[in-house]
């Protein structure tokens, strides 16, 4: 993560959940925030998707990540994944099931 590791003072940071990791070295991160409605004074949730650079393709769908603002890397991508805060539980369960199936298949023949 050469681009993301260059820490500078005035970089914006956001925390969100990866909703797509289908592209090479790119993830889509959903960032949710609450703001107060100016007229009704009720708190509403605002959501926005950011495309972020993931150099090593480490992020999977469902991971909670921290993204940092960086130079524009493409038309829509100007954020970099700084670190993965929490791995997706769904993906870890699926990988354990796949390993168990492979072990059973090896033992049977």
N, C-alpha and C positions, 0 to 999 in steps of 0.2 A: 504494500500500500504506500508507495513512494509519494504519491500526490497527497494522500490524506495525512501522512505523518508530519508534514511541514506545518507545525502549529504556528499560527500568527495571532496577534492580539484581537483584532476586530472581526473575527470569523463568527458567523451565526451558527448555533448548534440547535438541533432538533432531535426529538426522540419519537420513533414511530415503529410500526409493524410492517414487515415485508409482505406485500400482497402478490408480488410476481417476481420470479427469478428466472424466467424463460430465456432472457437475452444473455449473450456472452458479456461478462464483466459489467453488467448493469442490473440493478434491482429497482423495483418500484416500491416506494415506502409511503404508507398512509400515515399522516400526522394528524392527530385529533386535538383540538383545543376548545376551551369553553370561553365564550364571550357574552357579555351582558347586552341584551337588546336595548337600543337607545330609547325606545318609546315605552315598551312594556316592562322593562327592567327584569325580564326573565332571562336566566342563563340558558343559552343554546349551544349545541355542539357544532363546531365547524370542522370539516374534514378537507384535507388537501393531499394530493398525491405528488410526490417528488421522485424524479429519476435520479438515482445515485450510482456512483462508480464503485464497483466491488472488484478490485484488482485480482484477487485469488479465487473468485467465485465461491466464497465460503458461506454466504448467506443463503438460507433456504426459506421457503414460504412459511410464514408464521413466526419467524424470529423477531425479537424486539431488538432494534438497533439504534445506535446514535449516529447521526449524520452531521457533517460539517460542511459549511460553504467552501467552495474552491473555485478556481478559474473555470470558465466555460470549456467543457470538454467536447460538447456537440451542441446541436440546436436546442435540445431540451435538458441536457445534463450539466448541472453546475453544482452538484453536491457529491461528497465522497463519504463512504461508510467509514466512520472512525473506529468503532468497535461494536461487537455483538454483546448486548447486555444479557440476553436470555435466549437460549436455543428453544426452538419449537418442540413442545412435548409430543405432538402428533408425529413428527418426523422421526424422533428418537424411538417411539414405540414401533413404528413401521419398520425401522431398520433392525430392531431386535427380533421382530417376527420373521423377517426375511432370513436373518442368520439362523434362527431356530429351524425354519423350513429346510435350509441348505444342510444343516447338520443331520436332520432326520433323513433327508434324501441320501446323504452319503452313507449313513449307517445301514440303510435298507439294501443297497446294492450298488 
